[in-house]
Amino acid sequence: MTNLAMVDAARASSGEALLDVRDLRTYFHTDDGVVGAVDGVSFTVQPGKTLGIVGESGCGKSVTNLTIMGLYPKTALVSGQALFRGEDLLKATPKRLREVRGAEIAMIFQDPMTSLNPVHRIGDQLVEAVVLHKDVTHSQARGRALEAMNEVGIPQAARRLDDYPHQFSGGMRQRVMIAMALINNPSVLIADEPTTALDVTTQAQILALMANLQQEYGTAIVMITHDLGVVAEIADDIVVMYAGRVVEYGGVDELFERPQHPYTWGLLGSLPRLGTEVERLEQIPGQPPSLLLPPWGCRFNTRCPYAFGRCRQQDPRLMPSGGSNEHLQACFLDEDTKAAEAAKTLAAAVA
């Protein structure tokens, strides 16, 4: 059964999807050749739920979601489907995409300092986000901007509407970005590494804020991160990506309790743990492959300690884990080995 059929089966068991990404491919032309940044990615997002997309830098997480939003160069080669309420966004006109972005699907980008215009006041930027999509007066839009600032916990919001981005701390700028993303009550919020540059206390505050707002408004969230600890806290489902492909996909509890792919084991093994004294964290040996010339077979085989002949010759597809269509993995290892290694990984994580 193909990757897409597997995801279809998972969707059928969990209800109709709000966002349904099918066999998404995004290739870029470069001076050195064609880069397959996203190569056959499929997943679904349910209303009011959180999907975590994890993996190392360069694995295709951000490009996947920028493609869904229509934010890619005209020279890129894009195929597949990105169905939002049944409408394929990959076939939408630029005008329709502008209508969707910010109103129905919103995005929080990695660096709020570069995402906010440094020469415009915060209030003016929030007002613009409203008037682009709503038929309201400037006064009404400013009132909504003030509400959004209060909702995300910015103190003295009425006064701070007239401040510039450089007058806010990193955590406050990120709150402004969340306010801007949620100001029109979108159905889907894509958060691209929203806590990367923040200290751990502020990270926890931002994650709690997003969870509270999701509970209040029923927004579906796609959380892009390299940090499994973040998705363990807030996600309902997890997509693990490596070298432009999905290598494991399942519910958060199932994936953490029974991880089935060696790459997932490596990510879990690299998490810091309280109460342990180590000079350095464990790491996955080697480097991710070049997407100009990815290796034959499984793309993880050059770094995988369990790789054997078949891994270097055939391309593994997502298959049910233990007969469950809700937990998919792309690995040729036998079930007994996977079960033993998953148990070992889990034991080390809780030690």
N, C-alpha and C positions, 0 to 999 in steps of 0.2 A: 504494500500500500504506500502511496506517495506521501510526502510531507503534508501537502495540502489536504489530502483525504484524512490524515491523522488529526489535523487541527479541526477539520469539519466534524469529526466524530466527537472531539472534546467539546466543541461548541454546542453540539446537539444535546449533550448531557448536562450543560450548564445554562441553557437558555439562550435566547436571541441576543446577539452582540450589538452594542452601540457602534463600535468601531471594529471592522473586520478586515484585516490585512492579509492578502493572499498572494503568495509567491512573488513578493516584491523584489525587484532587482534594480540597482542603480550603478551604472558603470560610468566612469569618467575617462575622457581622453587626456593623456598627458604626453609630454615630449618623449617619455620612455616607453609608452604603450598604453593599453587600456587597463584601468584599475577597477576590479569588481568590488566596490566598497560594500554593497549589499547584494547578497547572492541567494535568492530564494527564501526570503524570510516571510513567515506566516504566524499570525497570532490574533487573538480577539480580546476586546475590552468590554466588560459588562457594565451596565449603568450602575453608578454608585460604588464601583469597585476600584481597586488599585492594582495595576500591573507594573511590576518591577522589571526593568531590562538591565542586566548586569554583564560586565565583561571588562577586559583591559582596554586602555586607550587604543583607539584605532581599529576596534573590532566592528564598527558599523552602527553603534547604538544611536548616535546623534544623527548620522546621515539617514538612517531609517525614518526618523521622525521629521526631519527637515523635508524629506521627500514627500511624506504624507501631507505636509503643510504647503507643498508646492514651492519650497524655498531651495531651489537647486539651479545651477547654470543651464542655460538653454542648450548648451552643447552636451549635457549629460544624456545618457541613454537610460530610459526608465521604462519598466514593464511591470506587469502584475496588476493588482487591484488594491485600492484602499477605500473600502466601502464605509461611508458614514451615514447611518440610517438608510442604507441601501443605495446611496448615491456614490458613484465612483469618483473620488476626488482627483484621481490621476487623469481623468478625462474632462474635468471641469474647466471652464474658461477662466482666464485671469480675473475677470470681473467677479465671477462666482466665488473663486478662491478668496478674493479680498473680502467678500461678504461673510465667508465662513470664518476666516482668521480673525481672532479677537472677539467674535460674537458667539460662535458655536464651538469652536476649538481654539483654545488659547495656549500660549507657550511661555514658560519662564526660562530664560536663557542662563548660561553658566555664570557670566560676569555681569552683575547689575550695573557696574560703573560704565562699561562700554555699551550696555543696552539702553541706558537712559541718556537723553540728549543733554550734554553738560551746560549748554547755553540757554536752556529753557527751564522755567520754574516747574517744580513737581506738579503743582496744581494744573498748570496749562497742559502738561503731558497727559494727565489723567482725564482732563476734560476732553481733549482731542480723541482719546480712546472711546469716549461715550458718543460724541457727536458724529463720529464716522459711521456708527452703526444704529443710532437711535434718533428719532425725530423729536428732539427736545431743544429747549432754549439753552443758552449759555449758562444762565442762572440755575436751571434744573440740573445740567451736567455737572456744574461745580458742587451742587448739593450732593449729588451721587458720589462725586470724588471724595467729599468730606466723609460720607458714610463709609466708603471703602477704606479710607485711611483709619477710621475708628475701628472697623471690623478686624483689621490686621494688627491692632494694638499699638499704633504709633501715638505716643503721648503728645498733647497740645496740637492735635491734628489741624485745627482751624488756622493756627499760626504757621504751621510748617508747610501748608500748601504753597506758600509763597517763597519757600526756600529752594535752593538749587541742589542738585545731586551731591556735589562735593561737601555740602554741609551736613550730610547724613553719614552715619557709620555704616560699615559693611552690612551688618545685620539689619539696620533700618532700611538701607537701599534694597535689600532683598525683600523686605516686607512691602516696600513700594511696588516692586515688580509683581509680587503676589496680588496686591490690590489692583494693579493695572490688568493683570490676567483675569481676575475674577469680577471686574467691575461691571461686565455685561452678563454675568451669570451663565458662563458657557457650560455646555454639557460635558466637554472633555478638557482636562488641563494636562498639558505635557510639561513636565518639570525636568529640565536638563541639568543634572548635577547642581541642584539648588543650594546645597550646603557645603560645597567643596572648599571655598575660601574662608569659611567661618570657623570660629572656635567651637569646642564641643558643647558648651553651654548654649550658645546661640543656635547651633545646629539642632539641639533638642527642642528649643523654642520654636524654630521654623517648622520642624516636623510635626510638633503638636498643633501648631496653628493650622497647617494644611489638613491634618486629620479632623480638627474641629470644624473647619469650613466645609470639608467634604461631608461630614455628618449633617451639617446644617442645610446645605444646598443640594446634596445628592450628586455631586460632581464626580465623574469618573476621572481617575488620575493615571497617567503613564509616567512613572518615575525612572529616569535614566541615571544610572550611577555605576561606579566601580566598586561600591561598598556593600557587601552582602549584609553587614550589620544594619544598614539603613533599611533595606528592603525587608529584612526579617521583622522589623518593628512595624512597618506600615502596609506591606503588600499583601494582597490576596493570592496572586499568581505571580510566577517568576519566569522570565525568558532569559536563559543564559546564552550569550552570543560569543562566538570566537571566529575571527578571520572572516567576517561578513556573513556567517551562518548561525542558525540556531542549533545548539548542541544538546540542550535540555530545556524542558518546558513543563511546568506543573504547578500545582497548588503549593503555597509557601510551606505549610506543615509537612506535606509529603516530600517536597524537595529537600528540606533541611533534615528530616528524619531518615530519608532513604535516597540520598543523592546517588545517581546512576552513571555519571560521566566522569572520567578522570580529570577533565578540566575543572568541573565543579568541585571535585575533591581537593584540587590544588587551591582553588579560591577559598574554600572553607579552611584549609590547613594554614593559610596565610593570615587568618584573622588573629589579632592580638587577644589574649585571654587574661582575665584577672587572676591574681594569685599564683602566676607562674613567673619564674625568673629565667629570662633568656637574654643572651647578648644581642641577638638579632632575630627577626621574624623569619619563619620558613618562607621560601619563595619557589615559584614554578621555574625550573631551569630553562635556559634558552630565551629566545625572543619570539614574538609572534611573526609569522611568515610575511613576506612581501606579497601584497595582493596583485602585483603585476605578474608574478609567476608563483602562484600557490603550489604547495607540494601535491603530488599525486595521492589519491586515496583520501584518508581522513586528514583534515588540515592540521590536526593536533598531533599527528604521528611523530613529528620531529622533536617534540618535547615530552612525549608520553612514555613513562617507564614501562607501561604494559603493552606497547605496540608490538604486533607480530606481522607476519607476511601479508595477510589479508588487509590489514590497516593501511599498508603502503601501496596497495593495488586497486582497492575498491573504495568507492565513496559511500560511507554509511548514511542512511536516511533515518529520519525520525520514526521510531517505532514505539509501540506501547511497552511500558515497563511493568513486568509482572502481570500482563494481561489487562492493565488499566489504561483506557483511552484518555484519562485525565492526567497521566504522567508519561511524557514522551522523552525519549533519549536517542542519540545517534552514536552508538558504540557497538563494536563487534564482540566485546568481551562476553563470556558466558554469564548466566544469571547467578551462579554460585559465587564466582569471583566478584561480581558487582556487589552482591549482598555482603560478602565478607569485608570488602574494602569500604563500603558505606558504613558498616558497623564500626570499623576501625576509625574512620574519619569522625563519626559522631562521638565516639568515646574520647578522642583527643580533644574535640571541641569543648566538651563539658568537663574535662579533667581540671 
